[in-house]
Amino acid sequence: MHKTANVLNKVPKSVQGAMKADLREIHAAPTRAAAETAMAVFVEKYGAKYARAADCLTKDREALLAFYDMPAEHWDHLRTTNPIESVFATVRHRTVRTKGALSPITAKLMVFKLVMAAAKTWRRLKGENQLPKVVAGVTFRDGTEVIARPDHRAA
């Protein structure tokens, strides 16, 4: 979502509606190949007139499409920044009101306690059973586990 805002900031407001819809096509693509195709269409459509916007999008191509190498169940969580922003908003809300009354040690303790309290309301991760595979380095392609098949050809 932050990349969308950065790209849209490089074009006039009159273009932003259509461009946002095209960016959503990239973001919501079911496979990496479809996302890359949508990105190529975006660059072809807007690149000539709005080169800064196209460059802003394509310079981070690999990072933007990295979630396709994770389990599909995790995609909803990887595509959003809400959990991070929600926690920071809670911490910011409390620390602003107690400004000047904290030492560095008590500030760290308060932030820790606020994050721990916020964690109690978090939603469970979809596909949490996939986490051991991700940690173990199992390869995923378009959200599906890649299972290596032994080669049984005769010599």
N, C-alpha and C positions, 0 to 999 in steps of 0.2 A: 504494500500500500504506500509506503514511503517512496518507493521508486516511481510509482504512478504520479504522485504529487510532484516529484522532482522533474519528471518528463513534462507534465502539464504546465509547470512554471516557465517553460521555455517557449511556449506558444501563446498567441493571443486568445483571449477568453472565447471568441467566436468559434474557435476550432476545438476547444477543449472537450465539448460534449461528444463529438464524433470520435475524437482521439481516445477518450476514456473508454468508449465502447470497444474500440479496436484493441486497446491494452487489456481489457477484460477477456477478450478472446484468447490472448496469449496466456493469461493467468489461469483460465479455466479449461485449457486444453486437456484432453484425456491422456495424451501421451507426449513424450518429449519431441517426437517427430512432428506432431501436430502443432506443438508450441513453437518449434523452430520455423515451421512453415508460416504460422501466423506472425511471427516476428519478422520474417523476410517480407511478407506482404506489407506489414507496417512500415518497414524501412523503404520499400519501393513506393508506397503511397505517400509518405510524408518526408522522405529523405531529401528530396530535391529542394523543397521549399522550407522545411524546418530541420535542417541538418543537425542543429544543436540538440534537438529533442531525440532524433534518431541515434545520434552518438551517445547521448546520456543512457539510452536504453541498451544499446548493444555493447557498451564497454563492460557491463556486468552480466553478460549473457550466461556464463557458466554458473555464477552465484545465483542468478534468478531461476535457473532451471535445475539446480542441484536437488530440489526436493523430489524429482522424478527417480532419483537413486535411493529413495527411502520407501518403506512399506506404504502402500496406498492408504492404509488406515490412519497414518500419521499426517497425511497431506493437509487436512483441515487445520491442524495445530501448527504446521510449518508455514502455512500461507498467511498466518495472522500474527500481529504484534500485540494483540489485546492482553494476553497474560502478563507480559512485561510492562506494558503501559499501565495496566490496572494496579499492579504492585507499586510502581513508582508514583502513581497518583495518590495512593493511600499514604505512602511515606511522605510525599511532598505536602499533603494536606496537614499532617500532624507536625512535621518539622517547621513549617512556616509559622505556625501558631506558638511555637515554643522557642523561637529564635532568640539567641542571646542567653538563654537560661541553661544551656547545655555545655558540658565539657566534652572534649573529643571522645572520651571513654563512654560517657552516658549517652552521647549521640549515637555511637555505634551500637550500644545495647538497645536503645529505643528502636533503631532501624531494624535490628535483628528481630526484636519482639513483634514489630509491626508486620514484617514479612512472614513470620511464623503464624501470626493470627490470620493473615490474608490467605495463607496456604490451606487453611482448614476449609475454605469455601471453594477451592479450585475444583474444577471438573476433572474426572479421571481421564487419563490419556486413552484415546481409542487405540485398540491394537496393542495394549501394553504387553501382551504375550510375544510381540515381535521385538521388544527391546533387547532381550539377550542375543538375538540374531544380529541386530544392528551393532551392539557392543563387540560381538565376536568377529565383525567384519564381513558378514554374509553379503553377497552382492545382490542388489535389487535393480531391476530394469523396468521402468514405467510402473513402479509400485508392486511388482511381482518378483518373488524370489527366483534368482537364476540358479537352476540346478545343473551342475556339470554332469554331462553324460560321458561315460568312458567310451573311447573309440574302439569298436569291435571289428575293425577291418582286418582282413587277413594280410599277412606280410608277403 
